[in-house]
Amino acid sequence: MMKRLFDFLTAFTLLFMLSPVLFIVALLVRFKLGSPIIFHQPRPGLKGEVFSMYKFRSMTDEKDENGELLPDSMRLTGFGKLLRSTSMDELPGLWNVLIGKMSLVGPRPLLIEYLPLYSHEQAKRHNVRPGITGWAQVNGRNNLSWQEKFKLDVWYVENQSFWLDIKILFLTVYKVIKRSDIAADGEVTMTKFTGNEE
């Protein structure tokens, strides 16, 4: 209950205080990347319940001659990289926190297609609301292997506390300022999870 109240009050305050920033970023996204300004995608949340996660768009919609989207590395512009490196693309996610679909802190919501690929232990990450930031994000983010990331997610689920959340939020601010661990080595984001090795 305390966590949800803290999430709601903090998300409401940040959305109000950052509204000028949100407006300016929205204009820049529209001018540089086109519309829609907000990227939304279905993601599994608490208990695997699907919700729409919102972010500022950071890629173009460029397609090849067959009508297929080009690889992420070709669609991610310099402006998009700036949005991601400063985590400004995540600001619309505060709405998800406000309405109770996400928390400020928790395992990052991943793709629905990953759900059948998790082991029983890894699936514990859905025992809490997903977060805008989390224990894995402040301990390596996209430079971690999937197994390392899931291990950190499960550790958080089993050891969560209000003060751990505060620690993660402060570490997140530090990481954003430092702009570290944004992408996996040799990738513009994170390689796809294809399942656990036998």
NORSUL-V807808 format. One record per pair of residues at least 24 apart in sequence whose C-alpha atoms are under 10 Angstrom apart, sorted by the first residue. I is the first residue (numbers start at 1). J is the second residue. If there is no record, write none. Layout:
i = {I I}
j = {J J}
This chain:
i = {2 3 3 3 3 3 3 4 4 4 4 4 4 4 5 5 6 6 6 7 7 7 7 7 7 7 7 7 8 8 8 8 8 8 8 8 8 9 9 10 10 10 10 11 11 11 11 11 11 11 11 11 11 12 12 12 12 12 13 14 14 15 15 15 15 15 15 18 21 21 22 22 22 22 22 25 25 25 25 25 26 26 26 28 29 29 29 29 29 29 29 29 30 30 32 32 32 32 32 32 32 33 33 33 33 33 33 33 33 33 33 34 34 34 35 35 38 38 39 39 40 40 41 41 42 42 42 42 43 43 43 43 43 43 43 43 44 44 44 44 44 44 44 44 44 44 44 44 45 45 45 45 45 45 45 45 45 45 45 45 45 45 45 46 46 46 46 46 46 46 46 46 46 47 47 47 47 47 47 47 47 48 48 48 48 48 48 48 48 48 48 49 49 49 49 50 50 50 51 51 51 51 52 52 52 53 53 53 53 53 53 53 53 53 53 53 54 54 54 54 54 54 54 54 55 55 55 55 55 55 55 55 55 55 56 56 56 56 56 56 56 56 56 56 57 57 57 57 58 58 58 58 58 71 72 72 72 73 73 73 74 76 76 81 81 81 82 84 84 84 84 84 85 85 85 85 85 85 85 85 85 86 86 86 86 86 86 86 86 87 87 87 87 87 87 87 87 88 90 90 91 93 93 94 94 96 96 96 97 97 97 97 100 101 101 101 102 102 102 102 102 103 103 103 103 103 103 103 104 104 104 104 104 104 104 104 104 104 105 105 105 105 105 105 105 105 105 105 105 105 105 105 105 105 105 106 106 106 106 106 106 106 106 106 106 106 106 106 106 106 107 107 107 107 107 107 107 107 107 107 107 107 107 107 108 108 108 108 108 108 108 108 108 109 110 111 111 113 113 114 114 114 114 115 116 117 117 117 117 118 118 118 118 118 119 119 119 121 121 121 122 122 122 122 122 122 122 123 123 123 124 124 124 124 124 124 125 125 125 125 125 125 125 125 125 126 126 126 127 127 127 128 128 128 128 128 129 132 132 133 133 133 133 133 134 134 134 134 134 135 135 135 135 135 135 135 135 136 137 137 137 137 137 137 138 138 138 138 138 138 138 138 138 138 138 138 139 139 139 139 139 140 140 140 140 140 140 141 141 141 141 141 141 141 142 142 142 142 142 142 142 142 142 142 142 143 143 143 143 143 143 143 143 143 144 144 144 144 144 145 145 145 145 146 146 146 146 146 146 146 147 147 147 147}
j = {162 103 104 105 161 162 165 97 98 100 102 103 104 129 98 100 103 104 162 94 97 98 99 100 102 103 104 105 94 95 96 97 98 99 100 103 104 97 98 94 97 98 104 91 93 94 95 96 97 98 99 103 104 94 95 97 98 99 94 91 94 91 92 93 94 95 98 91 88 91 56 88 89 91 92 56 83 88 89 91 56 57 89 79 56 57 58 59 79 80 83 89 56 57 58 59 60 77 78 79 80 57 58 59 60 61 75 76 77 79 80 59 60 61 60 61 89 92 89 92 92 93 111 112 109 110 111 112 108 109 110 111 112 113 115 130 101 108 109 110 111 112 113 114 115 126 129 130 101 102 103 107 108 109 110 112 125 126 127 128 129 130 131 100 101 102 109 125 126 127 128 129 130 123 124 125 126 127 128 129 130 109 112 115 123 125 126 127 128 129 130 101 112 126 129 101 109 112 96 101 102 109 93 96 101 90 92 93 94 95 96 97 101 102 109 110 89 90 91 92 93 94 95 96 87 88 89 90 91 92 93 94 95 96 80 83 84 87 88 89 90 91 92 93 83 84 89 90 82 83 84 88 89 188 187 188 189 187 188 189 188 188 189 182 188 189 179 176 179 182 183 189 175 176 177 178 179 180 181 182 183 173 175 176 177 178 179 180 182 132 172 173 175 176 177 179 182 176 132 133 132 131 132 131 132 130 131 132 129 130 131 132 129 129 130 131 128 129 130 131 132 128 129 130 131 132 133 134 129 130 131 132 133 134 165 166 168 169 129 130 131 132 133 134 135 137 156 160 162 164 165 166 168 169 172 130 131 132 133 134 135 136 137 153 154 156 157 160 165 168 131 132 133 134 135 136 137 149 150 152 153 154 156 157 132 133 134 135 136 137 141 149 153 133 193 192 193 193 194 192 193 194 195 195 195 193 194 195 196 150 193 194 195 196 150 195 196 150 151 154 147 149 150 151 152 153 154 150 153 154 150 153 154 155 157 158 150 151 152 153 154 155 156 157 158 153 154 157 154 157 158 154 156 157 158 160 157 169 172 165 168 169 171 172 165 168 169 171 172 160 164 165 167 168 169 171 172 168 168 171 172 175 181 182 167 168 169 170 171 172 173 174 175 176 180 181 168 171 172 175 181 175 180 181 182 183 184 175 180 181 182 183 184 190 180 181 182 183 184 185 187 188 189 190 191 180 181 182 183 184 185 187 189 190 181 183 184 185 190 184 190 191 193 190 191 192 193 194 195 196 193 195 196 197}
